[in-house]
Amino acid sequence: MKISTYHKMLGDKVRFYKGDLKDFIINDLYESALPRLRRINKSVSWELHGSLIKKYIQLKRASTFEEISRLSPESSSQIKLYLDRISNYYKRKEYAQNPQYDRIYVTTLFTFYWKITIETIHFAKKLVKSQDQLLIGGVMASLLPKEIEIETGIKPMTGLLDRPGVLDQSPIAKNIIIDDLPLDYSILDEIEYEYPTKSAYYTFMTKGCTRKCAFCSVPKLEPTYKPKIETIDKFGEVNVRFGEQQNLLLMDNNVLASPKFAEIIQEIKDMGFYKGAVYKEPDQLKIAIKNLRSGYNDRAYKNRSYKLIHEISAKVKSSDKESFYDILERFNLVLLETTTKSNLLKAYRELSPYYEKYRNKTARKRYVDFNQGTDARYVTDELMRLMSEIPIKPLRIAFDYLGIKKQYINAVELAAKYHINELSNYLLYNFNDTPSDLYERLSINVDLGERLGIHIYSFPMKYIPLFGEEAKDREFIGKKWNKKFIRAVQSILNVTKGIVAPGRHFFERAFGESITEFYSLLYMPETYIVYRSLFEELGYTRIWNETYESLSVSEREEAHSLIEANDFRDYEKKTSNVRILELLKHYTIKRQDIKQDTDHKKLKRKFDKLIKKNQHHNLTLTYDFEAIEAKKKHVALV
């Protein structure tokens, strides 16, 4: 968003895209084809058939063209000739010989998106006129720059754009510090994806961190701690161009470390985010039309104007419906595909009274969110008192390891003292901690919530290494964890969308009433965890538990080693112990079995066959030559 502001200051045209670049090419080709198709047959609303035309450009299927030809039978041969040429251009990748873009930026995110990021960089090389104008930056670029250069031949940019002239040396550009620029919010409306934060200012009050935690990337990404960044002037620029935003989303990595924290709080209040502050949404359609009229970002503001108009359509009362929809129909604004800048500008005078009448004018509370979390080790009574002067919701406090238990509890208690009752908590796991450590930290939150009468939402976050091959995917297993335990925690969190909600009942249901129960859950079959109630109802959780508890100490040790590997393919070959084999059958039940067969009676018959299969069958196997036949029988039985 800052880079977009920068290039628009230089007079450049900017496009923002999020998604598969192949789709980007197809969309470009489709848009370039529309004027020619209109010339071939003006009576056809080609915009209404965009998905069909794109499909033909991509796949060139005869059945697809049959549908297109029905739109204009008299000129179908001419249309086919033209669309075939475009499709061939795409299929032969001729766009790589005729690149259209002067400069392309690829932002890299987490290191474990390595594969798709490298693929994106290679594809982007085909779209830019000169390879030295493909600029790669972001998190992964700063953490794995050598690896990216070896893999792609492009040397990425590392760190921040916090120096003048870092990208260009033209008379205007050489004096601009990109990191100090206001954000271009308009680009978010160029894409279909809708960011969940919606109406919010995004900014930093500080940069970097005073800590050097081994698990954290911030010392590498933002090595210099900046205790105060001037922000308020940027808000004025945002308000003029894009209108006031409701909330304040601060991306600071350690704001409490700043000796200027009191100044930061005062500036936040001066921005309009004081305790009890409310927000009255400005006329968003007026802002969109103003920017559309000025040509600031036609693609974005055409989309935004259309969306805003249709957001109020459900609120329009019956007395106004006919006249409102008459305007939409007269100016071809019923569908996005037929909506144009020209028609929006023409229709605005008539639509404006309806939008003003039905838009949301309700005063809404404003909130501040230090999204990256605060450091409990810096919390004092005075800092928490200052924090309570702004509408902080939620207050995020990191609880990365059990060693800061005392400081964490103190921070939460001080928050409660100053009536900050909505808290969110990041809990790192899979680093140097144990599963017991994770359980205890979660349990502490439950205890604190009950004792202090507050709500603490916990977010366990799995550690992934920052450097080397292990950083390139999500497969890393910490020394005190194993594959099954990781999958079990992920299974619990998948059910809860990653959130551990406040309340003892919820916590004990999800993670167990004790550490012993928690470990029992960790060893439980993944499907039984995800579909807990179903398998308890069917009785299979009880059967599994009875089988598990019946194992001797030595048998349980052997079973644990097999379960912890979390690989149950050909499990019959991994032990000759009948009792352990009986236990391992439960782990062969997959999630897709549930999706494909939700009828409990059918499901019960299916699992009865598996669980109650003759437990002595495997005693007769001679693994050297009978395993294949045994496997066939097993499949037939299931």
N, C-alpha and C positions, 0 to 999 in steps of 0.2 A: 504493500500500500504506500510506503514511503518512496519506493523506487518509481512507482507510477506518478506520484506527485513531482518527483525530480524530472522525469522525462517530459511531462506536460509543461513544466517551467521552461524547458528547452524547446518547446514547440513540436514535440514528437507525438505521433499517434501511438496509443498503447492498447494492447489486447491482454486480457487476463484469462487464463484457462486452467481448469482443474479437472483432470480425468485422462482418458486414453488419447494420446496424440493422433492415433489413427482416426478416431472419431472427429477430432479437430480438423484434420485434412478433409474428410468427407463433408463436414459442415461447410467448410470454405468452398469446396467444389460445388456443392449444392447452391450456395448463395450466389456464386459467380454464374451459375447456369440459369437462374431465375429470369434475368432480363432477356436472354435469348428465347427462352420458352414462352415468355409473354409476347415477344415479337412473332413467334410462329403461330400462336393462337391466343388472342387477347381475351377471348370469351371464357377461357378456363381460369379458375382461381387456383393457380399452381401451388400457391402457398399452403393450401389445405391438404396437399398430397405430398408434403415434404418427406415424411417417413418412407413413403413408397419410392420416391425418387432416390433418396439416400441409399435405400436397400438395393436398388438396381445398380447404382454407381459402385457399391461395395461388392456385390455378388454376381451381377450381370446374369440373372436367371431369366429364362424365357417366360416362365409363369408370372414373374413380377412385371415384365414388360407388357404382357397381355392385359393386366389391370391398367397400366398407364395408357396403353393404346386406346382403350375404351373412352378415355377422357377426350380424345381428339382423333377419331378414326381417319378423318380425311387427311391428316398430316402425320400419321403414325410413322411412316417411313422416314420422314425428315427428322422427327423427334428421336427415332431409334438411332439414326446415323449420328446425331449430335451427342446423345447420351452414351452411345458406345465409345465415342471418341474420349469422353470424360472418364468413363470406366476404365478404358485402356490406359489412359494417363495415370489413373490411380493404381491399377494392377501392376503396371510396369515401373512404378515408382519414379515416374518422370519428374515429379515434384522435387526429387533430390537433385536433378540436373537444372532445375529452374527455381531455386529457393527464393522465397518472397520476403523474408524478414531480415532487416538490417542488424538486429540484435535480439537474442533470446536469453532470458534468465531462467535457470532451473533452480528452484529452492529444494534443498534436501532436508528431510526431517530426521526421524530416529534412525540410528545405524541399522536396526534390524529390518528396515525397508531396503536393504542393500540391493537385492536382485531387481526389484521393479524400478528403483532409482537409476541404476546403471542402464537398464533397458531404455528408460526415458531419455537419458543423456545421449545415448547412441542414436535414438530416433531424432532428437532435436538437432543433431549434427546435420541431418539431411535438409533441415528447414531454414538454416541460417546461411546468409550469403558468404560469410567468411568465418572460418572456424575460431579465429581469435575473438569473435564477437559472441561466442557462446559462453556465458558467464554462469558459473556454478557456485552457489554459496549456501549458507544455512548450517544446521547442526552437524550433519554427517560430513559435510565438506570441511568443517573445522576440526573434526575428530579423526577422520580418515583421509587426509588430503593426498598422501602418497599413494595409497591404495586406489583411490579414484583416478589419479593421473595415470597410473600403470594400466588400469582397466580401460580407460576411455581416451587417453592421449590428451586430455584437457586438464590443465593445472587449475584447481579450484581456488576461489578466494576464501580466505580464512578470517575469522574474527568479525569485527563490526565495521560498518561503513561510517566511522566516526571521525574521519579526517577529510579536509577539503580536497577536492580534485581527485578522489580515489578512483573514480571511474573514467572521467574525461578531463581534458585539459583545455577545452574551449574557453574563451574569455568569461562566459557566464558560469560554466560548470566548475571551473577550477576553484571557485570561491564557495561552493555549496557543500555543506556537511549534510549528507543524506539522512543520517541518523537523527538529526535535529528537525527534520521536516514534519509537518502535519500529515496525517494519513489520508489517502484517497479512498474514501468509503464507497465511492461509486462502483469500483470494480467488482464488489461483492454481488452486485445485481447483474453482472454480465453472465453469470453461470447459474445453472439450475440448483446446485447445492445450496442449502440454506444453513448458515452458521447458527448454532443454537443460542448464542449470546444476544443476537438481534440488536436492539437499541442500546448501545453502550459505547463509551469512549474507551479506547485501548491505549494504554501508555505506560511509561515507567516514571517513577519518582526518584529511583536510584538505579544504578547498574552494577552488576557484579556481586561478589560476596567476600566477606572477610575470612570465611572458613576455607579449608582445603580438604574437604571430605573425600576419601578415596573412591567412593561410589558415585561422585557427582561430576557432571561435565562443565559446570559453570566456571571453575577456575581456568579451564581451557578456552571456553567460549567468550567469557567476559573477564579477562585476567586482572583488570584494574578496577578497584572498587571506587565508584563515584557516588559520594554521599548525598548529592542533591542535583537533580536535573530540572532546569526551568521548563515548566509545563503549561502554565496558565495562558500564555500568549497563543499557543497552538490551539487551545480550546476556542479562542475567539475566532480563529480562521476556520475551524471545523464548523462552528455555529453559523457563520456567514454562508458557507457553501452548502452544508448538508443539514443544517438545523440542529437544535439541541438534542442530545441523547439522554436516555433515562438513567442509565447506570454507569458506574466507573469501574473498569476492569484493569487492575494494575498488575503488571507482569514482573514486578521486582522479585529478585531472588533472595534478598535479605534486607528488607527495609528497616527492621528493628536495630540493625547494626549502625545505622546512620546517627552521627552526633547531631544532625539537623532534623531529627524526627519531629520535634515540636513545630518547626517551620513547615515541614511537609504536611502535617495535620492542618495547620492554618491555611495553607494553600488549597488543600482539598476542600475545606469549608468555604473559602473564597470562590471556588469553582461552582458552589451551589450544593455541595454535599455535606451538609451539617445535619445534626440529629433532628429527625422529624421533617426533613426536606421532602417536598413533593414535586412531581413533574407533570406538566401539562403539555401533551404532545403538540408540536406545531403543525400547521397545515402541510402535510407531507406531499400532497399532490401539487400544491402551489410551488414547493421547492423543486419537485421533479420537473415540472413544466418549465420553470425558470432555467434550470440546467439544460433541459432539452432545447429550449429556445436559443440558449447561448452556444449550443454545440459542444458542451463540455464532455459528454460521453453519451452519444446517441444510442448506442446499443444498450447500455445499462439503463438509461432513463426511459427508453421505450418500454423495456421489461418492467421497470418499477412503476411507471404510470399505469400500465395495464393491470398490474397486480393490485395497486391501491384502489383503482376503480372497481375491480371485481370483489375486493374485500368488503366493500360496503353494500354490494348487491343483495346479500342475504338480509341486510338490515332495512332495506328500502321498504316502506309500508305500501300496502296495496293501493292506496290513493295516488302514489307516485310511481308505481311500478311501470305502468304502461308508457308514460312519458319518458322515464329513465331508460327503458330498454329501446324505445324508439330512437333515442340519441345514439345508443350503441350500434344499432342496426344501420342507421343512416350514415354513420362514419366508419363502418366496418370494424368496430371495436369489440365485437362479440367473442372473437377468437384471437389469440396472440399472433397466430400465423398471418392474419390479415391486418393486424394493427400496424400502422405506420407513424412515423414522426409527424408527417404533414397532417394526417387526420387527427392525431391527438391534439395538435396545436389548434386546429380548426374547431374541434369539439369542446375544448377546455372551457370557453365562456359559458356554454350551456350546461356542462357537467359540474362546474364549480359550485353552484348553489346546492346541488344534491350532495356533493362530497362534504361541504361545510355542514350541512344539516345532519348527516348520518355518521360522520367520522367520530372517533372516540375522543371525547373531551374530558373524560373522567380524570381527576387528579390521582396520580399513582405515586406510591412511595419510591424514593430513590435509595439505591444501595451501593456500597463500595465493597469490592472483592479483591483482596490481595491474593490473586489466583495461584501463585506458586508456593504459597505457604509462608508462615512466619517461624522464626527461630525461638523456641522456648527458652534457650539458654540466655537470651538477651532480655527476657521479659522482667520488668520491674513494676512495682505498684504505680509509679508515675507514668510509665509508658502505656500501661493498660488503661489508666485514667484518660490519657490523651486519646487512645484508640476509641474509647467509649463516646467521644465527642462527635464522631462521624457515624453514619448509618452502616456500620460494617455488618455484612451478612452474606455468607457465613464468615466467621473468623477461622481461617485455616491455620492449623498448627501441626508442624511435622513431629512425628514420633518415630524416627528412623531406626532407633535401636534401644534396647531395654536400659542401657547405661545412662540415659538421660531421663529415667523415670521420675526422679525427684523434681527436676526442673520442669518437666512436662506437667506433672500434677499441680505444681505451683502456678504455672501459667494458666491452666484451666480454672483453678480456684480463683485467681485474680479476675479472669474474664467474668466468672459468675458474680463476683463481688460488685463489678461495675455493670451488671445486668446485660452482659453480652451472652445471650442464651442459645444462639444457634452457632454451633461449631462444626467444622469439618476437619478431618484428621487424615494425613498421609502416613501410611505405615509401610516402610520398605521391608521386603522379605526376600529370601534366597541370596542374601549377601553373606555376612558372617553370623547371622542369627540361626536359631533352631526353630522348628515348628512350635515348640513349647513357648519360645519367646514371642512369636506372633500371637498365639492364643492368649498369653498373659497380657499383652498390650491391648488386645481387643477387650479382654475382660476388665481391664482398668477403666476403659472408656465406659463400659456398662455401669461399673460401680460409681464412677464420677457422675454420670448422668442421673442415677438414682439419688445419690447423696445431695447433689447440688440443685436438682430440679431443672436441668438443662438438657438440650438435645445435642448429641455428638454423633455425626455420621462419619464412619470410618471408610477409608479407601485403601485397602492393601494394594501395593504396587510391586510387581515382580522386578527384581534387579536383573539387568542385562549388562555385561561388560561394555566398556566404552571403546576399547581398542582391540585390534587383532581380529582373527577369524571368528572368535566367539561373539564378537559384536554384530556380526552380519546376519544373524537370525535370532529366533527366540528360544533356542534349544538349550541355553546354558543352565546347568544345574549346580547350585552352590554345594560346598563341601558337606554341609550338614543337612542337605535335602536329597531327594531322589526323584526320579521321573513320576512315580505314582503319587507321591505327596504333592508335587507341583500340580499334577492333573487334578487331584482331589480338591485342592484349594481353588483352582480355576473353575472346576465344576460347580462348587458352591457359589462362587462369585458370578458365574454365568447366569445362574438362576436369579440372582439378586441384581443383575446389571452392574456388577462391580461395587455395589454399595452395601455396607453393613449398617443397617438402620439402627437407630437407638432402641433400647428396650431389652430387658432380660429375656423375655419369652422368645423374641425373634432370634437373639444371639444364641441362646441355648439350643433352639431348634436347628439352627444352621450349623453351629460349630460344636455342639455338645455341652453338657452341663459341667464337665470337668475335663482336665487335660487327658485323662484316660479315655473318656468318650470321644474326645477330639481325635486321638490317635486311632481309635476304632473306626471313625469316619474316614480317616486318611487311607486306611487299608480296605475300606468298603469298595465294591465294584462301582465304577464311575456312573453307570446307568442307574444304579440304585440310589446314588447321591442326587443326581439331577431330577429323577422322577421319584422322589422320596415317598410321597404319600401313596402313589400307585403301587409301588412294590411292597410297601408295608401292608396295604390292603390285600394284595394278592398272597401275602404270607412269605414271600421269598427273602425279604430282609431278615425275618425271624429264622428261616432255614439256614441262610448264610451265617448268621450270628451264632446259631447253635453249633454248626459245623466248625466254625472258627474257634469257639470256646472249647470244643471237645479235643482240640489238638494238644498233644503233650508239649512241654517246653521245647524239646529238640525239634519236634515237627513244626512248631510255630516259627522257630528260627529259620528253618528251611523254607517254609511257606512265605515268610516275610521277604527273604532274598529274592524269591521268584516274583512276588507281587510288586516289590519295589522297582524291578526292571520294567514293569508295565508293558510287557510284550507277551501276549497270551496266544500267539499263533503257535500251532502245534504243541500246545501245552502238555499233551500226553507224553511227549518225548522228554520232558524236562525233569520228571521224577517218576519213580515206580511206586511211590507211597499212595495207596488207595485213598486214604483219608484226605491227603492234600489234593489229589486229583478231583475228589468230590467237591472240595472248596473252589478249585480253579474253574470249574464249569461255569460258575456264576459270572466270571469275568469275560466270558465269550458273548454275553448278551450286549448288543450294540444299540446305540441311540436310534439308528435308522429302523430297527425292528419296531420301535414304538411309533415312529412317524408313519410307517406303512401299515400298521395294524393297531388301531386305537380301540377296537372292540375287545373289552376285557375278557369275554369268554374265549374268543379265539386266541387271545394272548395267553390266557391261562393254560389252554391246551398245549400251546407251543412250548411254553416254558416247563410245563409238567414233564413233557417228553425229555427235555434237556436235563432238568434237575434230578428226575427220578429214574434216569437211565441206569441200567444194571451197573452197579458200582464195581463189580468184579470183572467186568469186560476187559479192562486194560491189563489184568494179571496174565492174560493168555497171549499178549502181544510179544512178538519177537521183533524188535525194532530194526534189525538188519534188513529184513525183507518183507515184513508185513505192514509196515507203517502206512504205505500208500493205500492199500486195501482198507485198512482200518479207518483212514481218513474219509474214504468214500462212504463207508458205512455210517460214519458219524454225520456227514453232511446229509445223507438220505434220511437219517432219523430226525434231524433238526427240521 
